[in-house]
Amino acid sequence: MTKRPATFRAAAYRFALATAWLWTSAACIEQPEAPAAAEPACRVDNDCDMAHGEVCEQGICWGQPDAHTFAAVLLPDSDGAQPYAATEIPRLTISTGGRIEELVIEEARTIRGRVLLSCAAQGMPDDCDVQRPVAASIDVRRPSRILGGLSYMRSTTSEAAAPNSGPNFTLHLPSNIAGEAYDITIHPLDAAAEPTSSDSAVALVPPMRFALEVQGDMNDVEWVLGQASKVRLLKGRIVDAVGDGIAAMRIFASAQSNNLPTSDRQSSIAVSDQDGFFQLWVSRQEPLRTSIDLEIHPQVEGSTPTLFISGADIADANTANDGGEADASGQLGKFRMPSYGDVQTFQLPITGIDGNGEVVPVRGASVEFSTELRTDDERIRAEFRRQHFTDVDGIATVELIPGSEIENRRYFVQALSPADSIHASVYQHRIDVGSQQGGVLAPLSLAARVPVTGRLLDAEGNPVADATVSASLAQTFRWNIAPEPRLRADQLPQPTSSTDLNGSFVLWLDREIYELPAVYDLEMLPAGLALPAWSWDAIDIAASSRDGAVELGDLPLPRTALVRGEVLTSSGMPMPGVDVRIYQVTDMSEETASDLDACRGWSWPQSDGSEPGGENGYDVCQVPVRYRARAVSDENGEIVVSLPNADP
């Protein structure tokens, strides 16, 4: 078949848009302007690309993409009167004529009830009748039904209320399928605040975790925090190097000692009193644990070191608490802060080379200093960490613990340049600080980032203008690094660029991440509606670089298929206002086998102690889905999207 000019296909999209509203990108939601009237793009099937499954209907060439597997997530309008649930469709069926079949949104099951603070947590008999409704966050999670999809997550909050009042929370969730349940985590809403009083809910109860199977509406549910039979009390003390108590330290138990989010806490949050004593409530688990990890933070981060306690013995706390008096150190014993000198103010100049070869200050860089202090207890890791941004002169001013007359103190410095900067970030720079009373440290000079250039072309060879091109660390790269640096790498800002009228773009990327050669994936989001999103995977900066630059050349986009669908309720009624997101599912292949083995070779800590690929279903070693298109259903429930038909 003769290749048609781009104007012919563009006419098909203009004509289709006369009957559909589309969302233009994954990050920006806006209603497109009504398209201008256009001549029909086809009159008979022969006007379309029949060789690739296109047919002519109502003046439009509709396609049937057959080279990929697609999945969809349907998100209902939150303002709708009838509760519908976010719906996952693991595999889309697209029939001849470019119609997506069975876009059915599920009706939500309603869970309504109260989150209560137990009588025991309030210091009263466990059978009292004044359990207090409390404000708490309720987080819901389950593995995605889509291969490589993000976990299904929803959250809501309960409200503090008077005893014996009505429901204080409502959840809308889809029914579980066979063998599936939701993981529920509940913790007091003030968990992020500083618990300064003993009657604060966050100081009285640990987070509550349980599995919930939903098959229908659930009313008058009561989830009670801190029941005496389900918690146990741990006591301890924090002292300084000479044995005096340290006041106002925040203490909580964790599943691991590596920057856990609040939702992964395993205990209440305590604050040490003026003599350093504290007490924690932890969940009573079966089988009973004999040790626990703790984190001990200053009230103001960076004012004193943070202690990470690994394997604190709690064997003697496995019996029910009977209210008896503990000894001066409590069941956990003492945790000793190592000695250290007074903090001093230092300045670190950060510079780079501009395009003219001149030395210039690097403004707005995020600079983090960290050091470990020696301890006599092998269970305790003491870490001092400070973070600041460089000012307009490229200076990071920071208070640090200096070295001593005997030896310098070594800091590891991470300097993250702004995402749009041409200066490379530094991840493991070493700085030795002596015993001086502050001052200016030796300047840190940043290398140049690698310019990565390319030119986007559509399937007909025409330049694609105004598209957004972004870079992210490749999945294969992330699988090959240890869990802790991976968690930090996932938080790094990544640059974006827009293509010019010639379809050209440039991105400035770091050559190395945590001393490893960086590998990136590039993603393209079109500005118009005629193209699907697309990606290019595993671009190895070190291997591709020539004379300090990476030239990708022309990057052709795949052929596209225009497809349509109708979002319906379970009763067959059209459903307007549904946000439909379509993803491409990647099957596991031989090319990724070695990277998957590397990923599964790491010991990935998880809140339930399971390993990747385990029965819990949360597998961090999985090829993720790729975003391809987004649309919102119109008043008739109709959507129109462009999907890739074949690889370029």
N, C-alpha and C positions, 0 to 999 in steps of 0.2 A: 504493500500500500504506500502511496506517496505521502511523505511527511508533510503535515499541514503547518502553515505558518502559525506563529505564536498568537497572532491577532484572532485567528479562528477559534483557538481554545479559550482565549480570554473572553470572547463573546459568549461562549457557553457558560462561563462562570457569572458574567454579568446578568445573563438571562435567568440563571438559577437563583441568583440572589434576590430577584424580584419577589420570590415567594418564601424566603428564609432569612432569619437573623442568625449571624454567626459571631462567635467570640474570636478575637484576632490573635490572642496569645495566651500562654499559660500564666503570665504574670500580670497582664493588664486586661481588665474586662471593660469593654465598652460596646455600645450598640452602634453598628455601622450605619452610615448614612444610607438612605434609600437609593439603590442604584438607578442610574439613568436607563431609560428604555433601550432595549437592544434587539437587534434582529435575531430570530431563532438561529442557533448554532448548527442545526441540522434539520433535514426534512425527511430523510430516509436513513436506514441503518448504514448504507454505503457511505454516507457523509461522515460516519464515525470510524473509529479504529476497531473494526470488527475482529481483526487478528488478535487483539488483546481484550476481547470480551465486551466491547462497548456496543450499546444499542441506542437508537434514537427514540426518545419519547417526549412528547410535548415540547419539541424544539430543542431538547438538551441531549448531549451525549453522556449517558450514564455508564460507568465502568464497573468492573468486577475484579477488584484486586485479588490475585491468587498466589502471590509470591510470599506472603507473610501471614502470620497468625495475629489477630487483633483481639483485644479485650476492651471492656468499657466499664466506667464507673458513672452511675447516674446519681446526681446530687439534687434533691428536691429543693424547691423554693422554701426557705425557712419561714417566710411570711404566710405560707398557705394555711388555710383553716384545717384541712384534713392532714394528720401527721403521716408522712411517708418517710421511708428509711433510705439512707444512702445504700445503693444497690450495686453489687459487683456482678458483672457478666464475664466469666472467665474466658469464653471464646465466642466471638461474634460470627454469625452466619450471614454471609453476604451473597444473595442470590443473583442469578443472571438478570441484568437490567439495573445492577447497582443498588439494590434495596437491602438495607440491614434488617434482618428478621428479629422478632421477639425482643424489642427494647421495652421490657416490662419492668416498671418500678414497683418495689415491694411496699405494702402497707406496713407501717411501723407497729411494733408491739409496745405498749406503754407500761413502764415500770414506775410506780408511784408509791412513795412512802416517806419514812423518816430516818435520818441518821441521828443516833442518840449517844449521849455520854452516859456510861453505865453508873449505877449507884456506887459500885466499888471505887470507881475512879473519882467519885465525889466524896469519898471517905464515909460512905453510908453502907448499911447491909445490902448485899447483892439482890435481895428480894424486895427492896423498897419500891415505891410507886411514883418516884419523882425523877425518873431518868430524863435528862435534859437534852432537848433538841439542840444540836450544835451546827455551826457553820463548818463545812468541810468540802473539799474537792473530791469528786468522784470520777475516776479515770477508768475508761473501758477500753479493752484491747483484745484482739484476737488475730491469729495469722490471716493473711489475705487469702482469698479463694483463687486469686489470679497468680499464676506462676511468676515469681519475681516481683509481685506487687508489694506496695507498702502495707504494713499492718493496718487493719481496720481499727480506727481509734475514734472515740467520742468522749466528751467530758461534760460535766455539769457541776453545779454547786448546790449544796444544801444550805438552808438559811437557819440562823439561830432563832429560836422561838421559845415561847413559854411552854412549860410542861403540859402534857395532855392536849396540845394543839393539834391541828391537822397536818397533812403531809408537808414536808419542807423540801422535797425534791421531786423532779419528774425526768424520766429518761425515755427516749424513743429509739428502739433498736429493732433491726430485722430479726426474724426467728432464726434460731440455729438450725443447721442441717445436721444430719446424722454424724456422730463422733466429734462434734464441735461444741465449744463453750466459750464464754467470755471470761477474761481475767479482769477482775475488779480490784482496784486499789483505792482506798479511802484514807485520806489524812486531813487533819484539821486545816481549815483555810488559812490560819495564821502561822502555818508551818514555815513560811519564809520570814516571819517577823522574829524579833528577839524575845524569847519567853522570859520575861523578867520577874514574873510572879508565879508562885507555886500552884495557883488555880487556873493558869492558862491551859487550855485544852492540849496544846502541843507538848506541854510539860507533863501531862497526866496520862496520855495514852500513846501507844505506838500506832503506826499505820496499820490498817486492816486489809488483808488480801484474801481473796477466795475466788473460786470458779462459779460461774452462774450460767445455767442453761435456760434459754428463753424459747418457749414454744407458744406462749400466748400472753395476754395482758396479765400484769401482776399488780394488785392493789394492796394497800395497807401493809407494805413491806416495812420491816424494822431491822435496820443494821446497827447493832450496838457495839460501840467502841469501848475497849478496856474491861471486858467481863473478867472477873477474878479467875475463872478457870482457864482463861486463854492467855493470860499475861503473867509475867514474873518480874520481880524487882531486882535490879542490880545496883550496888553501891560502890563508890570508889572515891579516890582523892587525887588531886593534881598538886604537885609540890615543885618548888624550884630546886636549884642545885644544892642549896644548903638545908632543904627539908621544910621550908615554910610554905604554907598553902598559897595557891595562886587563885585569885578571885576572878569572876566574870569571864570565864572561858566557856565556850559552847561545845557540848559533847553530844555525840549521837553514834549509834552503831550503824555499820554499813555492810553491804554484801562484799565489798571490795574497797580498797583504800586508794582509789584513783578518780577523784573528781566526780563522784556520783551526783546525779541530779537528786533533788529533794524526794521525788517519787520513789527512789530506790532506798530510802532510809529504812532501817530495820528496827528503829526504836523511837521513843519520844526524844525530844531535845531538852537537854538539861543545861543549866548555867551553874557553874561552881560558886559556892558561897564564899564569904570572906576568909574562911579557913581552907578553901580548896575542895570541900566535900561536894559530891553530887550524887544523884540517883537517877537511874534510867528504868523505864518500863519497856520490856521487849516481849514479842509474841512468843507464846509457848508452842514450840513446833515438835512434831513427831517425825522421826526419832529425835529425842532431845539432843541439842548441840552441847558439846563440851567446851567450845571456845567461840569467840566472837571478835570481829574487827571493829575498832573504834576510830573516830576522828575527833580531834580536840582542836578547835579553832579559837583564835582571839575574836572578841566582839567586833573589832575593826580589823579586817584582813590586812596583814602586812605590818601590824604594830608589834607583834611578837611571832615567833615561829609557830607553825602548825604541827601537831603530833599525829602520826598515823600509827595506830597500834594494831599489830597483826597477831591474831591468835591469843587474845586475852582469855585466861582460864575462867570458865563459869560453871565448872562441874559441880561446885558446892551450892550453886543457885538453882539446880534442877529440881529441887523439892519445892513444894508449894510454900509461899511465904506465909508465916504464921504471925507476923507482926512483932516477932522478937527483936531485940536490940542486936545490931551488928557491931563488930569491933571497930576501932578507930579508922581502919582503912577500908572497911566494907568487904564484900565478897570479891570485888575486882582487885583490891589492893591499891598500891600507890603507883602513880605514873610520874616519873621525874623529868622535868624540863632541863635540858643541858644548860650549862652556863654560857653566856654570851655578853659581849660588850654593848655599850649604848650605841644606838644607831647614829650615823653621821650623814650629812647631806653631801651628795656627789653629783657631778654633772658629766653626762656622756654625750659628746658631740657626734652626730651621725651625718656623714657626707656621701655624696655620689658624684658622678661625672655626667654633665649634661650633653646634649647633642653637639655642642661646640667644643667639647673637650675641656670645659671649665669645671673646677671643683665647686659644687653647690651644696647648700644644706638640704637635708631631706626632711620636709615638714610633714607633720601628721602621722608619723610612723608609730605603731604600737610597740613599745619596748618592755620586755619582761625580764626581770632578773630573778634567778633562783639559786639557792645554795642549800646544802645539807649540813647539819651540825652533828658532830659525833655524840653518841650516847653510849652508856654502859649497859643498856638493856637491848638485847638483840631483837626484841619484839617491837622496839620503838624506832620509827624513822622521823627525824625532826627536820622540817623543811621551812625555809624562810623565802618568801616570794613577794616581789613588788612589781607593779605594772604602771607605766606612765606613757604619755604621748610626747613626741618631740614638738617643740614650739616653733615659731616662725623662723628662728635661727637654727633649727635642727638640733636643739639641745633637749635631752631628757634629764630632768632634775629628779633625783630619787634619794630616799633615805635607805642606807644599807648598814648592815652589821660589818664593821671593818675587821681586818685580820688582827693578829697579835704581834708582839715583838719577836715571837719565836717563828711564826709562819704566816704567810699570806692566806687570805680566804678566797677560794676559787668560786666564782659565779659563772653560771651558764646564762648567756644572754640570747634572747630571741627578739629580733627586730623585724617587724612585719611592715613593709612599705604599703601605702595605699594601693588598692587593686589597680588603679589606672596609672600608677607610677612606672617610669622606665627603670627604676632602681630595684635590684633584686633583694628579696628578703634573706635574712640570715637566721638560722634555726638553732645552731649549737656553738655560738661564739664563746670563747673562754676569756674571762677577764679575772686577773688576780688583783685583789684589793689588799693593800698593806694596812699598817696600824695608824696611818695618818688621820687627822681629824677632818675628814672630808676633803673636797677639792675637785679638780677637773681630771677625769680619767682620759686615757689615751683615746683619740678619736677612732670611731668605727667607720671604715670606708666600705660602702656597698658597691658590689659589682653591678654591671648593667644586666637587665633582663634580656631574654632572647626575643627579638621581634619575629612573630609568626604571621606570615602574610598568605593570602589566598584570594581567589576570585570565584564568587558563586555564579553558576549558570543554570538556567532551567533546562529541561529535557530537550528543548529546541535550540539550545546554545545561546540564549539571550541572557544578558546580565540581570541579576536579581538585586534590585536596589532596596535600601531601607530595611533590610533584614537584620535581626539582632543575632550576633554570633557570640557565644559564651564558652568559656573553658572550665572544665572541672577535672579533678584527678580521676584518671581512668580506673575502672573497677579492677582491672588486672594489677595495677600498681597498688591499690589499697589492699588487695588480698595478700600481697607479698611483704607487707610491713606488719610489725608487731601491734597488738591491740591498743596499747597506750598511745604511741605516736599516731596511730590511725584515728583515734578519737580526736586528737588535737588537730590532725590534718583536715578532718572533716569540717572543722570550724574556720578554716582559712578562707579569707575573701578571695574570690576568683574574678578576673576581669571580663568585661563585655565590650563589644564593639559593634558598630553599625556599618553596613556596606554602603558604599557611595553609588553614584549613578552608573559606574562601570562594574558594580558588583564586588569591588575590592574591599578588603578589611585588613586590619593589623591588630594583633593582640601581643601584649608584652608579658611573657611567662617566665617563671623561675626555672632555671636549669636543674636545680636540685631541691628536693624536699627532705628535710631531716637526713642530709648527707647521702641520699639515694637519688640516682638519675630519675628525673620526673617524667611521667608518661601521662598524657592528657586525652580526654575525650572532648570534641567540639560539638556543640549543639546549635542548630539554626532555627530561629523562629521567624517566619515570614511576616512582613508588614501587611501584605495583602491577604486575600482570601482564596486565591487560586492555587496555593501550594501548601502541602503539609509540612509540619516540622520534620527536621532530619538531623542526623548525627554522623560524625566520623570518629571512629574509636581508635584508641591505643596509638596516639601520635607520640613517638619517642623523640623528645627534644634533643637529647645528646646524640642519638644516632642520625637524626635528620639535619642537624645544624651544619651549615656551610658558611665559613667566614663570620661566625657569630649570629647567623640568621637562619630561619627555616622558611623556605619558599614552597608552599604547598601547590602553587600553580592553580590551574583551573579545577574547580570542584563542581562537577555536574551533579545536579539533583535528579532524583529518580523520576520516571514517568509517573503521572498521577492519574487517579481515577476519581471521578466525581460520584459520590454515593449519597443516598438519602435514607431516612428512616422515620418511623413514627413512634414516639414515646407513648406508651399506653399504661393504664392502671390494670390491675389483675382482672377487673371486670370488662376490660376492652375499651374503656373510655380514653380519649386523647388527653394527654397531660401536658399543659403548657408550663413554661418557666423552669424546666429541668435542665440543669447544667450537665451536659454530656461530655465526658473526657475519654478520648480513645487512645489506647496504648498499644505498642507493638510488643509482642511477647517473643523473647529470645529463647530458643531451645538450647539445652546444654549440648555442646559440641566438643569434638576432639581438641579443637584449638584452645579451649579453656580448661581442659582437664588438668594440666600441670599447675595452672594458677589456682584451681579449686583445691588441689592437693596441698599447695602451699598454705592456702587460707585455713584449711582444716587442720594443718599441722600446728597452728597456734593454739594456745589455751585461752579461749575466749570466755571471760567471766560473765555469767549471766545471773540475774537476781534469783533464779531458782536453782542455780548450780549446774544446769544442764549444759551439754556441749552443742556446738552448731550441728544442725541436721538431726537433732534429737527429736523425741516424740512431742516436745512442747511446741514444735512447729515454727519457732522463730529462728530461721536459718540465716546467719549473716553471710554465709558463703553461697550466694545465689545470684545468678545473672539477673539484674534488675530489668524491669520493663522500660520502654522508651516512650515518652510522650510524643504523640503524632498529630492530634487534632482536638478541637474543642468547639462546641456549639451549644446554643440554648434553644430549646424547643419553642416554637411559635404558638399562637393561640389554637392551632389545630394539632399541636403535638409534633409537628414536623421539624426535622433537622436536615441540613445539607452540609457535608464536609468533603474535604479533599484528602485522600489517602495515597500513600505510595503504592504503585502497582508492581514495580520491579526495581531491583538494585540498579544504580547507574553503571 
